[in-house]
Amino acid sequence: MNKEHRFNTLTPKFIRQVARGVDTMYIDHSVSIIYLTTANGEHFSNGTDFRTMLHYHNEGKEEELAKYIEDLYKL
């Protein structure tokens, strides 16, 4: 997590990256843990990316909004 200036918000891209890591963990049994931390340890994560959610809503991208929420809860 290296975007402390943006409070490490859980963007759609970040969620996909973590999900890919978890999927890899299930295939590569030498990996047993995924440890998330920040570069400087100042701020872990704000959580949900409400800016992206609002953007999807305002642009009428309801499917993308639903997909983001689904991916967020799967994570």
Secondary structure, DSSP 8 states (H G I E B T S, - for coil): ---GGGTT-B-HHHHHHHHHHHHHHHH-TT--------SSSS-----B-HHHHHHHHHTT-HHHHHHHHHHHHH-
